[in-house]
Amino acid sequence: MPAMLEFPSVVDATMLAQWRSCHQKLMLGYIEHWKLKGDSVHLLAGAAFARGLEVARHAYFQNGRSDVDALAAGQQALVIAYGDFEPPEGSNKTLERMMGALDYYFSVWPFDSDPARPHRFPSGAYGIEFSFAQPLPYKHPVSGDPIIYSGRSDMVCDFAGGLYIEDDKTASQLGASWSKQWDLRSQFTGYCWAAAEAGMDVNGVIVRGVSILKTKYDHAEAITYRPRWQIARWLVQVQRDLAAMERAWREDYWDFALDHACDEYGGCSFKQICTSPEPKAWLPMYFERRRWNPLDRTETRLED
């Protein structure tokens, strides 16, 4: 490892969430770039599902294909994105179940009657897949250039007379609290900030969830709003987080959470590492170094 690790020039919602959860988690995963060996079924299946939605919507709205042909195009794209990945035994997110989830999605929200429809811009392009890379008002400690905030949502849409960001999520289950978790979610506040920076005055975010169970599917929808004062507060907090991150980077000391974060969402992937007095010796056994690029959403294998 270099004496001073490279400070990120691009950050996204996941990296900020990792920092707020545990500084060690951010450092190991996105500063030193350690990732678990093999693909995560949740990340891969979710990305394949998002690709299927994107291609299907493009086929229907942008290219004028029938709903049957559009769904077929989306399923083909999902199959390609899923590839030859073998999910863990007992996982609900098999290729077959993910294809069924895509079909279920468009049975709940059909192309021709979905109240949230892709926004058509003056250029004629539809707001299908909103990707952004906006400079933050915080300078990189080495280059002096603004740090970039990057992200991707599934759609910019017209809904109930307003303009909204729409984001689709897959889940193992949808409980009563599912729709209540988004009101302060930094990811969606960041979407609204980025949209405003791009000249779009959005009202809020529509979040849609599809649960993938062994024998059935289910769905839920939530609408969450972001007034301007919340977006302004978010921006201040992001700058404060980056300043604290820079201090940790300069000191070369990254705090341990050592609390609930170690066991949330099924357990932190680095928990086993943190239980060892010599964590660096154990890292290569379970992890490999892959650099995540938030701009093009790809990972590059790094040499140890």
Secondary structure by P-SEA (a helix, b strand, c coil): ccccccccccccaaaaaaaaacaaaaaaccccccccccccaaaaaaaaaaaaaaaaaaacccccccaaaaaaaaaaaaaaaaccccccccccccaaaaaaaaaaaaaaccccccccccccccccccccccccccccccccccccccbbbbbccccccccccbbbbbbbbbcccccccccccccccaaaaaaaaaaaaacccccbbbbbbbbbccccccbbbbbbbbcaaaaaaaaaaaaaaaaaaaaaaaacbbbbccccccccccccccccccccccccccccccbbbbbbbccccbbbbbcc
